[in-house]
Amino acid sequence: MKKIEAIIRPEKLREVIEALRAVEVTGFTVTQAQGRGQQKNLTGVYRGKTYTVNLHHKVKMEIVVSDHKVKETIRTIIGTAQTGEMGDGKIFVLPVEEMYNIRTGRPDDTIDELL
C-alpha cells in the first residue's frame, strides 16, 4: 500500500476528483493548505496599502491505494492538475504499513480507500 499526498491548485480540485473517479479511485481526504515553493510572491493594494502574499493557497489530497494503482493514480493527478506554470504543486508517495478500521477496531484490507 502507498499513501499519495498531492498538493495542487484549488481551482483544479474538481477536475482531479472527477478524473480519479474515472479510474476508480474514490477514497481520499482533502484539506486546505498554504505553501511556498518556486512560485513568486504576489503583491497587491488594499485600501491604499501595499501587501505581499508569501504563502499561496493550495489543496492537499491524501489517497491510499494498492501498489498496482500508484502509477495510474499519479498519472491521473498530473494529467489533470498540470497547467505548465510554476505553482502546479507536488506529489509525494509514502509507504503504508498498516490500516485500521475505527468502527470495527480491526486491521483493514480495503486498500483502495482512505479511512
Phi, psi and omega per residue, in radians:
M1 nan 2.594 3.094
K2 -2.343 2.588 3.016
K3 -1.849 2.190 3.101
I4 -1.849 2.143 3.055
E5 -1.934 2.073 -3.119
A6 -2.053 2.163 3.056
I7 -1.775 2.028 -3.044
I8 -2.288 2.969 3.054
R9 -1.215 2.414 -3.125
P10 -1.024 -0.616 -3.107
E11 -1.227 -0.204 3.128
K12 -1.679 -0.093 -3.026
L13 -1.010 -0.898 -3.099
R14 -1.014 -0.768 3.135
E15 -1.087 -0.744 -3.135
V16 -1.132 -0.759 3.123
I17 -1.040 -0.807 3.137
E18 -1.091 -0.715 3.139
A19 -1.170 -0.685 3.101
L20 -1.141 -0.702 3.083
R21 -1.049 -0.655 -3.135
A22 -1.120 -0.472 3.101
V23 -1.794 0.307 3.033
E24 1.146 0.614 2.968
V25 -1.885 1.837 -3.005
T26 -2.010 -0.248 -3.105
G27 -1.789 2.150 3.115
F28 -2.839 2.882 3.052
T29 -2.104 2.433 3.136
V30 -2.149 2.293 3.067
T31 -2.313 2.640 3.049
Q32 -1.317 2.493 -3.124
A33 -2.484 2.790 2.990
Q34 -2.259 2.501 -3.096
G35 -2.748 3.095 -3.082
R36 -2.456 2.259 3.069
G37 -2.412 -2.298 3.135
Q38 -1.507 -0.186 -3.135
Q39 -1.064 2.412 -3.067
K40 -1.282 2.731 3.028
N41 -1.096 2.591 3.033
L42 -1.832 2.452 3.050
T43 -2.105 2.651 3.138
G44 -2.701 3.089 3.111
V45 -2.212 2.255 3.099
Y46 -2.304 2.097 -3.114
R47 0.897 0.744 3.071
G48 1.443 -0.088 -3.134
K49 -1.837 2.390 3.072
T50 -1.499 2.396 3.107
Y51 -2.332 2.751 3.125
T52 -2.122 2.344 3.078
V53 -1.748 1.971 -3.137
N54 -1.579 -0.519 -3.129
L55 -1.909 2.421 -3.092
H56 -1.856 2.485 3.130
H57 -1.255 2.310 3.111
K58 -2.434 3.038 3.048
V59 -2.173 2.372 3.111
K60 -1.901 2.157 3.063
M61 -1.867 2.328 3.068
E62 -2.060 2.175 -3.048
I63 -2.355 2.295 3.040
V64 -1.923 2.186 -3.120
V65 -2.351 2.807 3.050
S66 -1.214 2.763 -3.057
D67 -0.966 -0.643 -3.095
H68 -1.274 -0.206 3.130
K69 -1.747 -0.055 -3.028
V70 -1.092 -0.964 -3.074
K71 -1.063 -0.748 3.135
E72 -1.108 -0.709 3.125
T73 -1.135 -0.772 3.118
I74 -1.100 -0.810 3.120
R75 -1.033 -0.690 -3.130
T76 -1.143 -0.789 3.137
I77 -1.112 -0.840 -3.137
I78 -1.071 -0.828 -3.113
G79 -1.079 -0.471 -3.110
T80 -1.663 -0.665 -3.021
A81 -1.567 -0.264 -3.030
Q82 -1.300 2.254 3.038
T83 -1.967 -0.304 -3.084
G84 1.569 -0.025 3.138
E85 -1.764 2.779 3.022
M86 -1.055 2.489 3.119
G87 1.689 0.148 3.108
D88 -1.158 -0.499 3.070
G89 2.113 -2.918 -3.113
K90 -2.477 2.766 3.022
I91 -2.228 2.288 3.099
F92 -2.062 2.442 3.119
V93 -2.114 2.168 -3.091
L94 -2.211 2.578 3.077
P95 -1.268 2.552 3.046
V96 -2.059 2.076 -3.102
E97 -1.462 -0.726 -3.105
E98 -2.579 2.689 3.005
M99 -2.344 2.544 3.108
Y100 -2.263 2.479 3.045
N101 -1.500 2.082 -3.095
I102 -1.140 -0.669 -3.122
R103 -1.050 -0.785 -3.085
T104 -1.658 -0.363 -3.085
G105 1.331 0.154 -3.084
R106 -1.854 2.778 3.029
P107 -0.997 2.506 -3.079
D108 -1.978 2.167 3.094
D109 -1.730 0.119 3.081
T110 -1.321 1.539 -2.905
I111 -1.351 -0.594 -3.004
D112 -1.506 0.391 3.070
E113 -2.411 2.554 3.042
L114 -1.583 2.300 -3.108
L115 -1.175 nan nan
